[in-house]
Amino acid sequence: MSQFDNVSVLKQGNVYFDGLCVSHTLILASGEKKTIGVILPSKLVFNTAAAEIMEVVAGHCQVKLAGEANSTAYTAGQSFNVPANSSFVIETLETLHYVCHFS
């Protein structure tokens, strides 16, 4: 799917890591919450409260989930699952466009 229809968008953006990651929150008609954003080239550590699926829309990255020995490469069209109350390290060498789906 290339777009979300019938959504509400929160005006205030989410800015992390001094602007290296910027996203906006979408609320679907069903009440489901998603964020859509970009990560500029960087290596960042994210902590999660809720379980999430991170969908790569454009670009590529290396992701190392908490407790895993190695990182895994992801490109446009792929996604990865992050458990609740966990963390992951993401490294991007180019601007990464993503959608985060919350469980």
C-alpha positions as CSV (number, residue, x, y, z in Angstrom):
1,M,0.0,0.0,0.0
2,S,1.5,3.4,-1.0
3,Q,-0.9,5.6,1.1
4,F,-3.2,5.7,4.1
5,D,-6.7,7.0,3.5
6,N,-9.1,8.5,6.1
7,V,-6.5,9.3,8.8
8,S,-5.9,12.0,11.4
9,V,-2.4,13.4,11.6
10,L,-1.1,14.9,14.8
11,K,0.3,18.3,14.0
12,Q,3.3,18.1,16.4
13,G,6.1,16.0,14.9
14,N,8.3,13.6,16.8
15,V,11.9,14.7,16.6
16,Y,14.6,12.4,18.0
17,F,18.4,12.4,18.2
18,D,18.7,16.2,17.4
19,G,16.7,15.8,14.2
20,L,18.3,12.7,12.8
21,C,14.9,11.0,13.1
22,V,11.6,12.8,12.5
23,S,8.2,11.2,12.3
24,H,4.5,12.1,12.5
25,T,1.8,10.1,14.2
26,L,-1.2,8.9,12.1
27,I,-4.5,7.7,13.7
28,L,-6.5,5.5,11.3
29,A,-10.3,5.4,11.3
30,S,-10.1,2.2,13.3
31,G,-8.1,3.9,16.0
32,E,-4.9,2.1,15.0
33,K,-1.8,4.2,15.5
34,K,1.2,4.4,13.2
35,T,4.1,6.7,12.7
36,I,5.6,7.6,9.4
37,G,9.0,9.3,9.1
38,V,12.6,9.4,8.0
39,I,16.0,8.6,9.6
40,L,19.0,10.5,8.3
41,P,22.3,8.7,7.9
42,S,23.3,7.7,11.4
43,K,23.6,4.8,14.0
44,L,20.9,5.1,16.6
45,V,19.5,3.1,19.5
46,F,15.7,3.0,20.0
47,N,13.9,1.7,23.1
48,T,10.4,0.4,22.7
49,A,7.5,0.4,25.0
50,A,4.9,-1.2,22.7
51,A,5.6,-4.0,20.2
52,E,6.1,-2.6,16.7
53,I,6.7,-3.6,13.1
54,M,9.0,-1.3,11.3
55,E,8.4,-1.2,7.5
56,V,11.1,0.1,5.3
57,V,9.5,2.2,2.6
58,A,12.7,3.5,0.9
59,G,16.4,3.2,1.6
60,H,18.3,0.4,3.4
61,C,19.5,-0.2,7.0
62,Q,21.2,-2.6,9.3
63,V,19.3,-3.6,12.4
64,K,20.5,-5.3,15.5
65,L,17.7,-6.3,17.9
66,A,18.3,-6.6,21.6
67,G,19.8,-10.0,22.5
68,E,20.8,-10.8,18.9
69,A,24.5,-11.4,18.1
70,N,24.4,-10.0,14.6
71,S,22.7,-7.3,12.6
72,T,20.4,-7.9,9.7
73,A,20.1,-5.8,6.5
74,Y,16.7,-4.5,5.4
75,T,15.7,-2.7,2.2
76,A,12.5,-1.1,0.8
77,G,9.6,-3.5,1.0
78,Q,10.9,-5.4,4.0
79,S,10.0,-5.1,7.7
80,F,11.2,-6.3,11.1
81,N,9.4,-6.9,14.4
82,V,10.5,-5.4,17.7
83,P,9.1,-6.8,20.9
84,A,7.6,-4.6,23.6
85,N,9.9,-3.3,26.2
86,S,13.0,-3.9,24.1
87,S,15.5,-2.0,22.0
88,F,17.3,-2.1,18.7
89,V,20.2,-0.4,17.0
90,I,19.6,0.9,13.5
91,E,22.3,2.1,11.1
92,T,21.4,4.0,8.0
93,L,23.9,5.1,5.3
94,E,21.3,7.0,3.3
95,T,17.9,8.6,4.3
96,L,15.6,5.8,5.3
97,H,11.8,6.3,4.9
98,Y,9.7,4.1,7.2
99,V,6.3,3.3,8.7
100,C,6.1,2.0,12.2
101,H,3.0,-0.2,12.9
102,F,2.1,-0.6,16.6
103,S,0.5,-3.7,18.0
